Amino acid sequence: SSLPTSLPTGGSSLSYTSLLEPATTVSLFLLWYALNVMYNIINKRVLNRLPHPISISTVQLLTGSMYYLSTLFIRGKPKLPCPVHAPAKAIYASAFGHMAGQTATVISLEAGAVSFTHIVKSLEPFFSAVFTFLSTRKLMDVRVYLSLIPVVGGVGLACLDKLSYNHVAFLAAMSSNAFFAMRGVKSKYALDNTELDAPNLFGVVTVLSAVMAVPFAVGFEGGALFSGLKGDLDLIKKVIISGLFHYLNNEVMYWTLSRVTPVTLAVGNTVKRVFIIAASVIVLGNKVGTKSIVGSGVAISGVMLYSLAKMKYA
């Protein structure tokens, strides 16, 4: 006999499907957070032993590219998708933004604490608002811009904390905000004007960004990474795993977006930073002062407020 498709609950029935959907969504969020936390922790430990952020960032992009290309081969599509009507300039600009943003992020993580980098990176919505205006010449509702005030104020307060502040980490994280904001605007335009779906566009952008990153790594750091590895299999494995986690956390984010509204994802992205900051303090022992704690709380709350305001008024 077949299994029942519902459970009796006092006169009403609760289908397995209705239970499975929210459970799957929650699982995807938890997986997304876990991959982010593991990436940041492994990445920081690698950078502590190999202070070559540009080369490590490049290897991570190359690892993500190999993973994406291998999935194409497994699916019987051995060639990189080449959309007929693709806006080439937007895709290449998105790839450059992805490469530069990832490189700047890893430079920031190498120079300072993981918690400080992610406090500063909570300013990304501010840069996104600026790049969106420059791209479309359209202003959003004033309430959306006002919601950015606590984000800027919170990051500013956190930067006053001498325990956490690092000049190089701050400038690199701010640069990554600008580059990722540009990537977001260009990717949105590319998605709206090509037949590629989001995961495949991200795969194409990753491959192109890896190709762009190689000359920078060679030019700025030469073969320093390879001489630093010196046959250390454990360290090599960690560098590759960090690259895999970096790609997978973005892929899981796209899966999650397909199941929830943009508002839910934006709130989830805010909570993600809380997990990363907390994990860095607990696992890596990052020293965090009172100003950093208060500032990060204000900034992260501001990001959530901005996300909700943008969805309601923009």
Buried (B, 14 or more C-beta within 10 A) or exposed (E): EEEEEEEEEEEEEEEEEEEEEEEEBEEBBEBBBBBBBBBBBBBBBBBEEBEBBBBBBBBBBBBBBBBBBEBBEEEEEEEBBEBEEBBEEBBBBBBBBBBBBBBBBBBBBBBBBBBBBBBBBBBBBBBBBBBBBEEEEEEBEEBBBEBBBBBBBBBBBBBEBEEBBBEEBBBBBBBBBBBBBBBBBBBBBBBEBBEBEBBBBBBBBBBBBBBBBBEBBEEBBEEBBEEBBEEEEEBBEBBBBBBBBBBBBBBBBBBBBEBBEEBBBBBBBBEBBBBBBEBBBEBBEBEBBEBBBBBBBBBBBBBBBBBBBBBEEE
